[in-house]
Amino acid sequence: MKIIGSFIAALVLFGSSTFARIGETEVQIEKRYGKPTSRSAWTKGYLHEGLFIIVTFDDRISAIETYQKRNGAPMTAGEICRLLEANGDGSEWEKSAGSDFEISYAAKTRFAEYNAITSTLTIADYGALNRIDPRDRPKRAHLGFGLTCVRSIFK
């Protein structure tokens, strides 16, 4: 039984290490995912392990990451947990009550939202949201797939 428990713990740790983390540099993310498949002024898109990943950078540091299965299928609870663990900054995630199609999660310095309509998980750093939003963006900015931020919510 100990061997099975150790194997599961190693699998969780190993599995989550292949995903970038909020706070990593563009160079670190490129090492994990390879060259971006798309890019704009603030974002880069990557295909990695069956996921399409959009990373929004704040001063060359990953601030917001949106994950979607390449085939558009819904994510399982295990897949969501794995991505939240990789991006939790050592904090525990708390699941918030959501609507029928959105599930929100909060950690000490991070916010996440899974949108069942678009089958996307967006994870963001609170501090970066406050820095990114005012820069040449309207008061209400759509970030990633399904994460709509209103600056006043985060003050």
C-alpha positions as CSV (number, residue, x, y, z in Angstrom):
1,M,0.0,0.0,0.0
2,K,2.9,2.4,0.8
3,I,4.3,1.8,-2.7
4,I,1.0,2.7,-4.3
5,G,0.7,5.9,-2.2
6,S,4.3,6.8,-3.1
7,F,3.7,6.2,-6.8
8,I,0.5,8.3,-6.8
9,A,2.4,11.2,-5.0
10,A,5.2,11.0,-7.5
11,L,2.8,10.9,-10.4
12,V,1.0,14.0,-9.2
13,L,4.3,15.9,-8.6
14,F,5.8,14.7,-11.9
15,G,2.7,15.4,-13.9
16,S,2.3,19.0,-12.6
17,S,5.9,19.8,-13.2
18,T,5.4,19.8,-17.0
19,F,3.2,22.8,-16.9
20,A,4.4,26.4,-16.6
21,R,3.7,28.4,-13.5
22,I,2.4,31.9,-13.0
23,G,5.5,33.9,-12.2
24,E,7.8,32.2,-14.6
25,T,9.7,34.1,-17.2
26,E,9.1,33.9,-21.0
27,V,12.4,31.9,-21.3
28,Q,11.3,29.4,-18.6
29,I,7.9,28.9,-20.3
30,E,9.5,28.5,-23.7
31,K,11.8,25.8,-22.2
32,R,8.7,23.9,-21.0
33,Y,6.4,24.4,-24.0
34,G,8.7,25.1,-27.0
35,K,8.3,27.9,-29.4
36,P,5.0,29.7,-29.3
37,T,2.5,28.9,-32.1
38,S,0.9,32.3,-31.9
39,R,1.7,35.7,-30.4
40,S,0.4,39.2,-29.8
41,A,1.8,42.2,-27.9
42,W,1.1,40.6,-24.5
43,T,0.3,37.0,-25.1
44,K,1.8,33.9,-26.6
45,G,0.0,30.7,-27.5
46,Y,1.5,27.2,-27.1
47,L,0.5,23.6,-27.9
48,H,1.7,21.2,-25.2
49,E,0.6,17.8,-24.1
50,G,-2.8,18.0,-25.8
51,L,-3.5,21.5,-24.5
52,F,-3.7,24.9,-26.1
53,I,-2.2,27.3,-23.6
54,I,-2.4,31.1,-23.8
55,V,0.0,33.0,-21.5
56,T,-0.4,36.7,-20.8
57,F,2.8,38.3,-19.7
58,D,3.4,41.3,-17.3
59,D,6.9,42.6,-17.8
60,R,8.0,39.3,-19.4
61,I,6.6,37.3,-16.4
62,S,3.7,35.0,-16.8
63,A,0.7,36.6,-15.1
64,I,-2.4,34.9,-16.6
65,E,-2.5,31.4,-18.2
66,T,-5.5,29.9,-20.0
67,Y,-5.7,26.2,-20.7
68,Q,-8.0,24.4,-23.1
69,K,-7.8,20.8,-24.4
70,R,-6.8,20.8,-28.0
71,N,-9.9,18.8,-28.9
72,G,-12.2,21.2,-27.0
73,A,-13.4,18.4,-24.6
74,P,-14.3,19.4,-21.0
75,M,-11.5,19.1,-18.4
76,T,-11.9,16.5,-15.6
77,A,-11.7,17.5,-12.0
78,G,-8.3,15.8,-11.8
79,E,-6.9,17.8,-14.7
80,I,-8.2,21.0,-13.2
81,C,-6.6,20.1,-9.8
82,R,-3.3,19.3,-11.5
83,L,-3.1,22.7,-13.1
84,L,-4.3,24.5,-10.0
85,E,-1.5,22.7,-8.0
86,A,1.1,23.7,-10.5
87,N,0.0,27.3,-10.2
88,G,-0.9,27.6,-6.6
89,D,2.3,29.3,-5.4
90,G,2.3,26.9,-2.4
91,S,-1.2,28.0,-1.3
92,E,-4.3,25.9,-1.0
93,W,-7.1,26.6,-3.5
94,E,-10.6,27.1,-2.2
95,K,-13.5,26.3,-4.5
96,S,-16.2,29.1,-4.6
97,A,-19.8,28.6,-5.4
98,G,-20.3,29.3,-9.1
99,S,-23.0,29.4,-11.7
100,D,-24.1,26.3,-13.7
101,F,-21.2,26.9,-16.1
102,E,-18.5,28.6,-14.1
103,I,-16.5,27.4,-11.2
104,S,-14.2,29.8,-9.4
105,Y,-11.2,29.0,-7.2
106,A,-9.1,31.3,-5.0
107,A,-5.7,31.0,-3.4
108,K,-3.7,33.5,-1.4
109,T,-2.3,35.4,-4.5
110,R,-4.2,33.7,-7.4
111,F,-7.6,33.5,-8.9
112,A,-8.9,30.7,-11.2
113,E,-12.0,30.1,-13.2
114,Y,-13.2,27.1,-15.1
115,N,-15.8,27.8,-17.8
116,A,-17.8,24.8,-18.8
117,I,-19.1,26.4,-21.9
118,T,-15.7,27.1,-23.4
119,S,-14.0,24.2,-21.5
120,T,-11.2,26.5,-20.4
121,L,-9.4,27.1,-17.1
122,T,-7.9,30.5,-16.6
123,I,-5.5,31.1,-13.7
124,A,-4.3,34.7,-12.9
125,D,-2.2,36.5,-10.4
126,Y,-4.2,39.2,-8.5
127,G,-1.3,41.7,-8.5
128,A,-0.8,41.3,-12.3
129,L,-4.5,41.8,-12.9
130,N,-4.3,45.2,-11.2
131,R,-1.2,46.2,-13.2
132,I,-2.3,44.9,-16.6
133,D,-5.9,46.1,-16.5
134,P,-5.1,49.9,-16.5
135,R,-2.6,49.8,-19.3
136,D,-4.4,50.9,-22.4
137,R,-7.4,48.7,-21.6
138,P,-11.0,49.7,-20.9
139,K,-12.4,49.4,-17.4
140,R,-13.7,46.0,-18.2
141,A,-11.3,43.7,-19.9
142,H,-11.7,40.1,-21.2
143,L,-8.6,38.1,-20.4
144,G,-8.2,34.7,-21.9
145,F,-11.3,32.6,-22.5
146,G,-14.0,33.2,-19.9
147,L,-12.2,35.3,-17.3
148,T,-13.7,38.8,-17.3
149,C,-12.1,41.1,-14.8
150,V,-13.5,44.3,-13.4
151,R,-10.7,46.2,-11.7
152,S,-13.0,47.3,-8.8
153,I,-13.5,43.7,-7.8
154,F,-9.8,43.2,-7.0
155,K,-9.3,46.4,-5.0
